[in-house]
Amino acid sequence: MLRTHMGNAEEAMLMVEDHGPDLINSQDLRRQCSISRSSSAYYHCEEQEREHMMAHESLDYLPSHSKVYKKWLQEKTYRNEWDRWLLMGLIGTAVGMLGFLVHQIIDSLIKLKWDLVEKYVQDGNIHMTWLCVLASGLAMVVFSSGSVLFFCPAGSPSGLPEIIGYLNGTSIQHLFNSKTFLGTFVSCVLAVASGLFCGPEGPMIHLGALLGCGLSQLQSDTLGMHLPIFTRFRNSADKRSFITAGAGAGIASVFRAPIGGLLFTFEEVSSFWDIRLAWQTFFCCLMATFTTDLLSSSLYGFVYRGHFGFFEAEKRIIFWVKNLLDLNVLAFIPTILLGMLGGLLGALFVSLNIKINKLRMQFFNSIPKLSLRKASKLLETVLILVCTTTVTVYLPYFFPCTPVTSVRNNSEIINQFKREISEYRCSSSTWIGPDGIRYSNQTFNQAAALLVENGKQGITYLFKRGTHEEFGYSSLCTALAFYFILSCWTAGSAVASGVVIPMLYTGALYGRIIGLILVSIFGVQTNEYGAWIDPGLFAAIGAASFFSGVSRLTISLTVIMLQHLGTVSCKAQLGFSLVNREVMLRSQGGSFHPSMAGHSRPVEITNDVQSLLLIMLAVMVAKMVGDLFNASLYSSLLKLKCIPYLDVEPVVHHRRKWLNLELFSARDVMEPGVKVLHLKENIASLARLLASTSHGGFPVVCRPKPEHPEVFQGTIKRFELCALLENEQIFEPQTNGESFSSSHLLSYEKITVEKLPNLSRLTMLLNRYATDPQYQQLFINLEPYINRSAMSVQAHFSLQRTYIIFRTLGLRHLTVVDLQNQVVGVITRKDLMPFPLEERLRLQLASQSPDAGEQPLDSRPWMCS
């Protein structure tokens, strides 16, 4: 909006206000950032990439503290927080219902898809099975990809990196849009149900954030809706709080883990955190989990099954583990190995995924026509599905049938078992024992059990305890190789999908391989001291290690894993049902005794603290090893998409050494020569300034006395100035004094806008104000509208502490003043990004040390190893 290209650094000092190019999806970028392989996540962007970063509008966390804002606050006669807690509960309930709906639709579509090929599977007609599965999957994936490419305003799927960037203070176009919500929802359920190796976790976080934004603001330009309730929450700080809670509720609903959702937002998503937000986010996550559990207690496939409100532990906990194991200190040795392996494979996954996304960008951006570009993205998802379907259907054909004996206690279970794809051309026989209970001996296909359907069922298989020889090396290694490659290829394609299920599944596969190696060396241990040698235990540890190696999460990951593994009291029956896709091999001398089954006994499981230390150790080792090679997947995607993000700690390098920012000052990175405004500003001059610059805000100065210099008073944003200029009734003629009438003050709601509704009208207004002679004699009083609490630092202020203040307070502009409080410069978000920081400080070092080339590097005081 009103953007002009300026030729000097002074005119480029602030974040531009126009939306710029579409940066929501990395595939739509014309250029990409080059990410360095270092633990500090340091990266370089070329000049043109930095222009793309500047196209993102920055956000203030706190509202402008002006006179009209204080007047607005005085009209709010209440300060109790009941409405805030009410909104948190509503958001949690809505996200819980959405999570339930997502899972029900996915499960129903998966069941429908395999019901269509049931006869072909039983007859062993692999080619027709592949054809039918592919046809149904293609129908889903075409609609899934089309819903984000052609329906979403951004023309591409958004996800967790965009949410993280927004909560850090970067405005991203079309991120919170009603069409984006609908397109993401449709794309998510269809992508997961189509058979792609992905999960619904990332899109659910985005959908939860969308609900948090929509329900708290209750306004939509797309729908033309502006409800006059909860208006006090229509500010940046409250909006981000509700978005944070909604994102946490999304992860809580997916994993039925309210504490995990809270810690996930704290550790990964939110940049601004306090104890009040923690309590409210916890309540929101609690409501989301409760709602999902309540609806899931009696509904399956949208069919009422009774027992409403009865929470069965085996259904509530996603990856149910029935048997506890006594651990030995020797278990820490393979756990450390799994942690190292998780860090290495996690770093490899991140590196490959970023390279694949870069290749996508280069290829798709070489297509000039937008419609052909979108069609090419859709064809890529079709190609991924063809490869995935071919692997899942044809690969098990080369694996033999493995015998397994399981309990079947009613004919309904027998009928449902016939539809199990894990049979995969494997025969079974049933008989009725002397106790009148029906039993069955059957065989199953290991590769089919691991690869078919979504990865959640495969994870359930792999986590099972006491199934030492359930899966062999060939099936585990084959599934690991294909799942790793295909899930890495799928992540970042033109569908709304998540990578949590692929991360857990990949880690569980190599964890089970390590456990199987231990069983091969030491044998199946039946005594209590060797019971820890269990492939199911190491599958869970491996899943946590790979998850940490990719995401670099620690605390929230540990809690989520424990909540998955059964941390509540419950009664479980011995024996695994293939109705729930649980395959179990019971062997005692190679024979099965009916007396061992059919009679269930309660097993009380109160917690899984035995594996707590092992999971914590694996997670920490995986994170440390992964950090040696690259940044986390989410951080890498932020940089790939050129989303300006301020890390907690600034890390700047110079000649492979870290720079100590405490030895530099704010003047070293500020933009000098600032355009300033006065409390009393001429209309024509102000219009020319806005038309000729793209600054996002301006410092306001005044003279306390005629003989005094102009001192800093506050700041005012560009949007606020544009809103003021659209109201000619507040213009006043020139007066001899500094006093202005206060009878025509605009309200706080009128000047607080996130975007201007009519840019063409504003452009004509500015042209008229700048050229019409009558506006040369009109002035506007900015005093009631400037932010009197705008932060400023002195020029000699520590650069390290300047960075901390800027990020902690969520600032958009930080004014730099001298000892007389005169404005000498401005610092913005783009000035504190790693590459601009390095450029500025390199120039500073060159100017301070003309003989730096002869001085040993390590002897310079601003360098640290």
Solvent accessible surface area in square Angstrom, and as a share of the most:
residue,aa,sasa,rsa
1,M,25,0.11
2,L,33,0.17
3,R,82,0.30
4,T,51,0.30
5,H,163,0.73
6,M,73,0.33
7,G,86,0.83
8,N,84,0.43
9,A,69,0.54
10,E,53,0.24
11,E,13,0.06
12,A,36,0.28
13,M,0,0.00
14,L,2,0.01
15,M,1,0.00
16,V,5,0.03
17,E,3,0.01
18,D,22,0.11
19,H,85,0.38
20,G,33,0.32
21,P,58,0.36
22,D,43,0.23
23,L,6,0.03
24,I,1,0.01
25,N,7,0.04
26,S,2,0.02
27,Q,6,0.03
28,D,28,0.14
29,L,2,0.01
30,R,125,0.46
31,R,82,0.30
32,Q,49,0.22
33,C,0,0.00
34,S,71,0.46
35,I,32,0.16
36,S,37,0.24
37,R,179,0.65
38,S,32,0.21
39,S,64,0.41
40,S,22,0.14
41,A,15,0.12
42,Y,16,0.06
43,Y,12,0.04
44,H,71,0.31
45,C,4,0.02
46,E,127,0.57
47,E,99,0.44
48,Q,92,0.41
49,E,9,0.04
50,R,43,0.16
51,E,89,0.40
52,H,19,0.08
53,M,10,0.04
54,M,31,0.14
55,A,2,0.02
56,H,12,0.05
57,E,17,0.08
58,S,0,0.00
59,L,29,0.14
60,D,29,0.15
61,Y,35,0.13
62,L,102,0.51
63,P,34,0.21
64,S,10,0.07
65,H,66,0.30
66,S,2,0.01
67,K,95,0.40
68,V,5,0.03
69,Y,31,0.12
70,K,85,0.36
71,K,111,0.47
72,W,24,0.08
73,L,73,0.36
74,Q,145,0.64
75,E,112,0.50
76,K,56,0.24
77,T,128,0.75
78,Y,91,0.35
79,R,167,0.61
80,N,84,0.43
81,E,38,0.17
82,W,146,0.51
83,D,5,0.02
84,R,7,0.03
85,W,94,0.33
86,L,81,0.40
87,L,2,0.01
88,M,0,0.00
89,G,9,0.09
90,L,86,0.43
91,I,0,0.00
92,G,0,0.00
93,T,42,0.25
94,A,26,0.21
95,V,0,0.00
96,G,0,0.00
97,M,103,0.46
98,L,17,0.08
99,G,0,0.00
100,F,14,0.06
101,L,66,0.33
102,V,0,0.00
103,H,24,0.11
104,Q,10,0.04
105,I,40,0.20
106,I,5,0.02
107,D,44,0.23
108,S,36,0.23
109,L,38,0.19
110,I,13,0.07
111,K,97,0.41
112,L,99,0.49
113,K,7,0.03
114,W,23,0.08
115,D,51,0.26
116,L,106,0.53
117,V,0,0.00
118,E,48,0.21
119,K,139,0.59
120,Y,63,0.24
121,V,13,0.07
122,Q,92,0.41
123,D,93,0.48
124,G,24,0.23
125,N,57,0.29
126,I,11,0.06
127,H,128,0.57
128,M,65,0.29
129,T,1,0.01
130,W,57,0.20
131,L,92,0.46
132,C,35,0.21
133,V,6,0.04
134,L,16,0.08
135,A,57,0.45
136,S,19,0.12
137,G,0,0.00
138,L,50,0.25
139,A,54,0.42
140,M,18,0.08
141,V,0,0.00
142,V,59,0.34
143,F,143,0.59
144,S,0,0.00
145,S,0,0.00
146,G,15,0.14
147,S,15,0.10
148,V,0,0.00
149,L,1,0.00
150,F,118,0.49
151,F,84,0.35
152,C,7,0.04
153,P,48,0.30
154,A,8,0.06
155,G,6,0.06
156,S,3,0.02
157,P,15,0.10
158,S,10,0.07
159,G,13,0.12
160,L,8,0.04
161,P,8,0.05
162,E,0,0.00
163,I,0,0.00
164,I,4,0.02
165,G,0,0.00
166,Y,16,0.06
167,L,3,0.02
168,N,4,0.02
169,G,1,0.01
170,T,1,0.00
171,S,31,0.20
172,I,12,0.06
173,Q,55,0.24
174,H,61,0.27
175,L,1,0.01
176,F,48,0.20
177,N,30,0.15
178,S,41,0.26
179,K,86,0.36
180,T,3,0.02
181,F,52,0.22
182,L,90,0.45
183,G,1,0.01
184,T,2,0.01
185,F,27,0.11
186,V,48,0.28
187,S,0,0.00
188,C,0,0.00
189,V,7,0.04
190,L,28,0.14
191,A,0,0.00
192,V,5,0.03
193,A,0,0.00
194,S,1,0.01
195,G,15,0.15
196,L,3,0.01
197,F,4,0.02
198,C,4,0.02
199,G,1,0.01
200,P,11,0.07
201,E,1,0.00
202,G,14,0.14
203,P,3,0.02
204,M,1,0.00
205,I,3,0.02
206,H,0,0.00
207,L,0,0.00
208,G,0,0.00
209,A,0,0.00
210,L,13,0.06
211,L,32,0.16
212,G,0,0.00
213,C,12,0.07
214,G,36,0.35
215,L,54,0.27
216,S,0,0.00
217,Q,12,0.05
218,L,25,0.12
219,Q,71,0.31
220,S,22,0.14
221,D,92,0.48
222,T,62,0.36
223,L,119,0.59
224,G,61,0.59
225,M,68,0.30
226,H,109,0.48
227,L,69,0.34
228,P,115,0.72
229,I,90,0.46
230,F,43,0.18
231,T,44,0.25
232,R,22,0.08
233,F,0,0.00
234,R,59,0.22
235,N,24,0.12
236,S,29,0.19
237,A,16,0.12
238,D,18,0.09
239,K,19,0.08
240,R,5,0.02
241,S,13,0.08
242,F,0,0.00
243,I,0,0.00
244,T,3,0.02
245,A,0,0.00
246,G,0,0.00
247,A,0,0.00
248,G,0,0.00
249,A,0,0.00
250,G,0,0.00
251,I,3,0.02
252,A,0,0.00
253,S,0,0.00
254,V,5,0.03
255,F,5,0.02
256,R,31,0.11
257,A,1,0.01
258,P,17,0.11
259,I,77,0.39
260,G,0,0.00
261,G,0,0.00
262,L,27,0.13
263,L,38,0.19
264,F,6,0.03
265,T,0,0.00
266,F,98,0.41
267,E,52,0.23
268,E,32,0.14
269,V,1,0.01
270,S,19,0.12
271,S,18,0.12
272,F,22,0.09
273,W,75,0.26
274,D,70,0.37
275,I,130,0.66
276,R,107,0.39
277,L,9,0.04
278,A,15,0.12
279,W,151,0.53
280,Q,3,0.01
281,T,0,0.00
282,F,66,0.28
283,F,59,0.24
284,C,0,0.00
285,C,0,0.00
286,L,80,0.40
287,M,50,0.23
288,A,0,0.00
289,T,4,0.03
290,F,93,0.39
291,T,12,0.07
292,T,0,0.00
293,D,7,0.04
294,L,44,0.22
295,L,42,0.21
296,S,28,0.18
297,S,16,0.11
298,S,3,0.02
299,L,49,0.24
300,Y,106,0.40
301,G,26,0.25
302,F,104,0.43
303,V,79,0.46
304,Y,137,0.52
305,R,143,0.52
306,G,17,0.16
307,H,133,0.59
308,F,118,0.49
309,G,35,0.34
310,F,121,0.50
311,F,82,0.34
312,E,66,0.29
313,A,16,0.13
314,E,63,0.28
315,K,139,0.59
316,R,59,0.22
317,I,5,0.02
318,I,37,0.19
319,F,1,0.00
320,W,6,0.02
321,V,3,0.02
322,K,16,0.07
323,N,49,0.25
324,L,67,0.33
325,L,20,0.10
326,D,82,0.42
327,L,57,0.29
328,N,45,0.23
329,V,112,0.64
330,L,96,0.48
331,A,0,0.00
332,F,65,0.27
333,I,116,0.59
334,P,12,0.07
335,T,0,0.00
336,I,74,0.38
337,L,92,0.46
338,L,0,0.00
339,G,0,0.00
340,M,90,0.40
341,L,52,0.26
342,G,0,0.00
343,G,0,0.00
344,L,82,0.41
345,L,38,0.19
346,G,0,0.00
347,A,6,0.04
348,L,81,0.40
349,F,2,0.01
350,V,1,0.01
351,S,29,0.19
352,L,69,0.34
353,N,2,0.01
354,I,12,0.06
355,K,120,0.51
356,I,44,0.22
357,N,2,0.01
358,K,43,0.18
359,L,114,0.57
360,R,11,0.04
361,M,1,0.00
362,Q,100,0.44
363,F,124,0.52
364,F,6,0.02
365,N,22,0.11
366,S,78,0.51
367,I,30,0.15
368,P,118,0.74
369,K,122,0.52
370,L,102,0.51
371,S,58,0.38
372,L,101,0.50
373,R,17,0.06
374,K,37,0.16
375,A,41,0.32
376,S,23,0.15
377,K,5,0.02
378,L,28,0.14
379,L,117,0.58
380,E,25,0.11
381,T,1,0.00
382,V,30,0.17
383,L,94,0.47
384,I,1,0.01
385,L,0,0.00
386,V,46,0.26
387,C,44,0.26
388,T,2,0.01
389,T,6,0.04
390,T,50,0.29
391,V,20,0.11
392,T,11,0.06
393,V,3,0.01
394,Y,57,0.22
395,L,28,0.14
396,P,0,0.00
397,Y,107,0.41
398,F,153,0.64
399,F,34,0.14
400,P,105,0.66
401,C,58,0.35
402,T,22,0.13
403,P,88,0.56
404,V,2,0.01
405,T,17,0.10
406,S,4,0.03
407,V,26,0.15
408,R,1,0.00
409,N,82,0.42
410,N,65,0.33
411,S,61,0.39
412,E,106,0.48
413,I,34,0.17
414,I,18,0.09
415,N,83,0.42
416,Q,54,0.24
417,F,9,0.04
418,K,102,0.43
419,R,95,0.35
420,E,9,0.04
421,I,13,0.06
422,S,3,0.02
423,E,24,0.11
424,Y,4,0.02
425,R,117,0.43
426,C,8,0.05
427,S,91,0.59
428,S,56,0.36
429,S,65,0.42
430,T,62,0.36
431,W,82,0.29
432,I,110,0.56
433,G,8,0.08
434,P,141,0.88
435,D,65,0.34
436,G,57,0.55
437,I,40,0.20
438,R,76,0.28
439,Y,0,0.00
440,S,2,0.01
441,N,61,0.31
442,Q,5,0.02
443,T,32,0.18
444,F,1,0.00
445,N,3,0.01
446,Q,26,0.12
447,A,2,0.01
448,A,1,0.01
449,A,6,0.05
450,L,2,0.01
451,L,3,0.01
452,V,6,0.04
453,E,18,0.08
454,N,20,0.10
455,G,3,0.03
456,K,45,0.19
457,Q,47,0.21
458,G,1,0.01
459,I,0,0.00
460,T,13,0.07
461,Y,7,0.03
462,L,0,0.00
463,F,1,0.00
464,K,2,0.01
465,R,7,0.03
466,G,37,0.36
467,T,2,0.01
468,H,28,0.12
469,E,111,0.50
470,E,2,0.01
471,F,3,0.01
472,G,25,0.24
473,Y,90,0.34
474,S,70,0.45
475,S,1,0.00
476,L,0,0.00
477,C,62,0.37
478,T,31,0.18
479,A,1,0.01
480,L,34,0.17
481,A,52,0.40
482,F,74,0.31
483,Y,2,0.01
484,F,20,0.08
485,I,109,0.55
486,L,11,0.05
487,S,2,0.02
488,C,2,0.01
489,W,57,0.20
490,T,1,0.00
491,A,9,0.07
492,G,33,0.32
493,S,3,0.02
494,A,2,0.01
495,V,5,0.03
496,A,2,0.02
497,S,29,0.18
498,G,6,0.05
499,V,18,0.11
500,V,9,0.05
501,I,10,0.05
502,P,3,0.02
503,M,1,0.00
504,L,1,0.00
505,Y,0,0.00
506,T,1,0.00
507,G,0,0.00
508,A,0,0.00
509,L,0,0.00
510,Y,6,0.02
511,G,0,0.00
512,R,1,0.01
513,I,20,0.10
514,I,23,0.12
515,G,0,0.00
516,L,14,0.07
517,I,68,0.35
518,L,24,0.12
519,V,9,0.05
520,S,76,0.49
521,I,113,0.57
522,F,112,0.47
523,G,30,0.29
524,V,71,0.41
525,Q,51,0.23
526,T,130,0.75
527,N,74,0.38
528,E,103,0.46
529,Y,157,0.60
530,G,8,0.08
531,A,25,0.19
532,W,15,0.05
533,I,10,0.05
534,D,2,0.01
535,P,0,0.00
536,G,0,0.00
537,L,1,0.01
538,F,0,0.00
539,A,0,0.00
540,A,1,0.01
541,I,0,0.00
542,G,0,0.00
543,A,0,0.00
544,A,0,0.00
545,S,0,0.00
546,F,1,0.00
547,F,5,0.02
548,S,0,0.00
549,G,0,0.00
550,V,1,0.00
551,S,1,0.00
552,R,18,0.07
553,L,2,0.01
554,T,20,0.12
555,I,95,0.48
556,S,0,0.00
557,L,1,0.00
558,T,14,0.08
559,V,34,0.20
560,I,4,0.02
561,M,1,0.00
562,L,27,0.13
563,Q,35,0.15
564,H,1,0.00
565,L,1,0.01
566,G,0,0.00
567,T,43,0.25
568,V,62,0.35
569,S,74,0.48
570,C,17,0.10
571,K,148,0.63
572,A,2,0.02
573,Q,107,0.47
574,L,71,0.35
575,G,17,0.17
576,F,13,0.05
577,S,28,0.18
578,L,1,0.00
579,V,41,0.24
580,N,83,0.43
581,R,60,0.22
582,E,13,0.06
583,V,2,0.01
584,M,30,0.13
585,L,50,0.25
586,R,31,0.11
587,S,73,0.47
588,Q,109,0.49
589,G,90,0.86
590,G,73,0.70
591,S,52,0.34
592,F,34,0.14
593,H,78,0.35
594,P,46,0.29
595,S,95,0.61
596,M,68,0.30
597,A,4,0.03
598,G,31,0.30
599,H,137,0.61
600,S,62,0.40
601,R,151,0.55
602,P,88,0.56
603,V,38,0.22
604,E,104,0.47
605,I,2,0.01
606,T,78,0.45
607,N,55,0.28
608,D,5,0.02
609,V,83,0.48
610,Q,58,0.26
611,S,1,0.01
612,L,49,0.24
613,L,109,0.54
614,L,1,0.00
615,I,0,0.00
616,M,86,0.38
617,L,49,0.25
618,A,0,0.00
619,V,1,0.01
620,M,89,0.40
621,V,18,0.10
622,A,0,0.00
623,K,61,0.26
624,M,108,0.48
625,V,23,0.13
626,G,0,0.00
627,D,34,0.17
628,L,126,0.63
629,F,70,0.29
630,N,11,0.06
631,A,8,0.06
632,S,10,0.07
633,L,4,0.02
634,Y,16,0.06
635,S,31,0.20
636,S,2,0.01
637,L,25,0.12
638,L,4,0.02
639,K,8,0.04
640,L,0,0.00
641,K,18,0.08
642,C,1,0.00
643,I,2,0.01
644,P,2,0.01
645,Y,42,0.16
646,L,3,0.01
647,D,51,0.26
648,V,103,0.59
649,E,94,0.42
650,P,19,0.12
651,V,38,0.22
652,V,2,0.01
653,H,30,0.13
654,H,14,0.06
655,R,136,0.50
656,R,230,0.84
657,K,45,0.19
658,W,113,0.40
659,L,11,0.06
660,N,59,0.30
661,L,4,0.02
662,E,72,0.32
663,L,91,0.45
664,F,10,0.04
665,S,16,0.10
666,A,0,0.00
667,R,126,0.46
668,D,17,0.09
669,V,0,0.00
670,M,31,0.14
671,E,6,0.03
672,P,78,0.49
673,G,44,0.42
674,V,24,0.14
675,K,69,0.29
676,V,48,0.27
677,L,3,0.01
678,H,68,0.30
679,L,32,0.16
680,K,41,0.17
681,E,22,0.10
682,N,21,0.11
683,I,0,0.00
684,A,0,0.00
685,S,44,0.28
686,L,1,0.00
687,A,0,0.00
688,R,107,0.39
689,L,29,0.14
690,L,0,0.00
691,A,36,0.28
692,S,54,0.35
693,T,3,0.02
694,S,9,0.06
695,H,0,0.00
696,G,0,0.00
697,G,2,0.02
698,F,1,0.01
699,P,4,0.02
700,V,0,0.00
701,V,4,0.02
702,C,26,0.15
703,R,132,0.48
704,P,80,0.50
705,K,110,0.46
706,P,124,0.78
707,E,128,0.57
708,H,74,0.33
709,P,60,0.37
710,E,47,0.21
711,V,21,0.12
712,F,18,0.08
713,Q,41,0.18
714,G,1,0.01
715,T,19,0.11
716,I,2,0.01
717,K,48,0.20
718,R,0,0.00
719,F,10,0.04
720,E,13,0.06
721,L,0,0.00
722,C,0,0.00
723,A,6,0.04
724,L,0,0.00
725,L,0,0.00
726,E,44,0.20
727,N,30,0.15
728,E,75,0.34
729,Q,93,0.41
730,I,14,0.07
731,F,20,0.08
732,E,26,0.12
733,P,85,0.53
734,Q,115,0.51
735,T,54,0.31
736,N,168,0.86
737,G,39,0.38
738,E,139,0.62
739,S,89,0.57
740,F,33,0.14
741,S,62,0.40
742,S,82,0.53
743,S,88,0.57
744,H,94,0.42
745,L,64,0.32
746,L,9,0.05
747,S,52,0.34
748,Y,17,0.06
749,E,97,0.43
750,K,121,0.51
751,I,3,0.02
752,T,57,0.33
753,V,50,0.29
754,E,115,0.52
755,K,101,0.43
756,L,12,0.06
757,P,121,0.76
758,N,67,0.34
759,L,74,0.37
760,S,76,0.49
761,R,103,0.38
762,L,1,0.00
763,T,52,0.30
764,M,128,0.57
765,L,15,0.07
766,L,1,0.01
767,N,81,0.42
768,R,99,0.36
769,Y,0,0.00
770,A,22,0.17
771,T,107,0.62
772,D,38,0.19
773,P,101,0.63
774,Q,103,0.46
775,Y,4,0.02
776,Q,70,0.31
777,Q,111,0.49
778,L,40,0.20
779,F,28,0.12
780,I,1,0.01
781,N,31,0.16
782,L,0,0.00
783,E,50,0.22
784,P,9,0.06
785,Y,5,0.02
786,I,0,0.00
787,N,31,0.16
788,R,87,0.32
789,S,65,0.42
790,A,20,0.16
791,M,66,0.30
792,S,40,0.26
793,V,9,0.05
794,Q,65,0.29
795,A,11,0.09
796,H,104,0.46
797,F,63,0.26
798,S,21,0.14
799,L,0,0.00
800,Q,31,0.14
801,R,134,0.49
802,T,0,0.00
803,Y,5,0.02
804,I,74,0.38
805,I,40,0.20
806,F,1,0.00
807,R,30,0.11
808,T,86,0.50
809,L,63,0.31
810,G,4,0.04
811,L,21,0.11
812,R,8,0.03
813,H,26,0.11
814,L,0,0.00
815,T,1,0.00
816,V,0,0.00
817,V,6,0.04
818,D,37,0.19
819,L,130,0.65
820,Q,107,0.48
821,N,58,0.30
822,Q,56,0.25
823,V,30,0.17
824,V,47,0.27
825,G,0,0.00
826,V,2,0.01
827,I,0,0.00
828,T,0,0.00
829,R,4,0.02
830,K,31,0.13
831,D,0,0.00
832,L,2,0.01
833,M,6,0.03
834,P,22,0.14
835,F,34,0.14
836,P,16,0.10
837,L,2,0.01
838,E,11,0.05
839,E,52,0.23
840,R,54,0.20
841,L,0,0.00
842,R,96,0.35
843,L,124,0.61
844,Q,44,0.20
845,L,8,0.04
846,A,63,0.49
847,S,82,0.53
848,Q,94,0.42
849,S,12,0.08
850,P,124,0.78
851,D,85,0.44
852,A,16,0.12
853,G,69,0.66
854,E,157,0.71
855,Q,61,0.27
856,P,90,0.57
857,L,45,0.22
858,D,103,0.53
859,S,62,0.40
860,R,11,0.04
861,P,95,0.60
862,W,25,0.09
863,M,20,0.09
864,C,53,0.32
865,S,122,0.78
